[in-house]
Amino acid sequence: MLEVIAQKLSEKNARLVAVSKTHPPGRIMPLYLKGQRIFGENRVQELQQKYEALPKDIEWHLIGHLQSNKVKFIAPYVSLIHSVDSFDLLKEINRQALKNNRVIDCLLQFHIASEESKFGLSEQEAAGILSNPAFSEMKNIRICGVMGMATFTDDQSLVRSEFKQLKSIFDSLRSRFFENSPWFHEISMGMSGDWEIALEEGSTLVRIGSLLFGNRN
Ligand SMILES: *Cc1c(COP(=O)(O)O)cnc(C)c1O
């Protein structure tokens, strides 16, 4: 399965985040040995344990909701935080990145699903953050793009329209705030059930778990 997905992604210059949450290091290593280097986790404590147990050339992505008081644990090594959904969180990431003498790459998470429970910003809230003078003072974070989760549904046209919405938010933010920022190029969308639609709609990072690892308990 890894090979099939990797081939389709490479045709579109997109990358795979192998979502290894709930699976132990022993399940991750076979993918690593096949060349996969980007892994995604949604809980800080679990990420921490796997970071310690596994090879250090893995790029760890935090894809789940992040509480400010936990940023310090992952700041020394995390490669990309997909789930920035508030200015306060961004400030804390900047503070911890500075302490570690790093620049931490982040994505802004948007609420695109019709479900109520998902985290994420509106385009207006994001514009508020990006136009805040305090934002331009933050030298230890870099906003590299956007992330979103579509509604969990069999209705493919709904899913597609939500991905189109995220792409249009990306385009609009890029032209308003990132015109001269080539690093603002990531659109993190697509999971096991909808990654092919996401790819058609412009995804650059797909986050796939169960399709690679089987169902989670
Ligand atoms: C668990 C998770 C995924 C992967 O889900 P699958 O359906 O198993 O591919 C992707 N993104 C986020 C934010 C997740 O929490």
Ligand as a Chemical Component Dictionary entry (heavy atoms), coordinates in Angstrom:
data_LIG
# 
_chem_comp.id                   LIG 
_chem_comp.type                 NON-POLYMER 
_chem_comp.pdbx_formal_charge   0 
_chem_comp.three_letter_code    LIG 
# 
loop_
_chem_comp_atom.comp_id 
_chem_comp_atom.atom_id 
_chem_comp_atom.alt_atom_id 
_chem_comp_atom.type_symbol 
_chem_comp_atom.charge 
_chem_comp_atom.model_Cartn_x 
_chem_comp_atom.model_Cartn_y 
_chem_comp_atom.model_Cartn_z 
_chem_comp_atom.pdbx_ordinal 
LIG C1 C1 C 0 -5.873 10.088 12.806 1  
LIG C2 C2 C 0 -5.693 11.257 11.920 2  
LIG C3 C3 C 0 -5.436 11.108 10.538 3  
LIG C4 C4 C 0 -5.376 9.760  9.848  4  
LIG O1 O1 O 0 -6.622 9.148  9.840  5  
LIG P1 P1 P 0 -6.885 7.808  8.968  6  
LIG O2 O2 O 0 -8.322 7.884  8.643  7  
LIG O3 O3 O 0 -6.521 6.662  9.836  8  
LIG O4 O4 O 0 -6.021 7.882  7.751  9  
LIG C5 C5 C 0 -5.241 12.251 9.787  10 
LIG N1 N1 N 0 -5.295 13.476 10.340 11 
LIG C6 C6 C 0 -5.532 13.662 11.651 12 
LIG C7 C7 C 0 -5.574 15.052 12.182 13 
LIG C8 C8 C 0 -5.739 12.570 12.488 14 
LIG O5 O5 O 0 -5.981 12.777 13.781 15 
# 
loop_
_chem_comp_bond.comp_id 
_chem_comp_bond.atom_id_1 
_chem_comp_bond.atom_id_2 
_chem_comp_bond.value_order 
_chem_comp_bond.pdbx_ordinal 
LIG C1 C2 SING 1  
LIG C2 C3 SING 2  
LIG C2 C8 DOUB 3  
LIG C3 C4 SING 4  
LIG C3 C5 DOUB 5  
LIG C4 O1 SING 6  
LIG O1 P1 SING 7  
LIG P1 O2 DOUB 8  
LIG P1 O3 SING 9  
LIG P1 O4 SING 10 
LIG C5 N1 SING 11 
LIG N1 C6 DOUB 12 
LIG C6 C7 SING 13 
LIG C6 C8 SING 14 
LIG C8 O5 SING 15 
# 
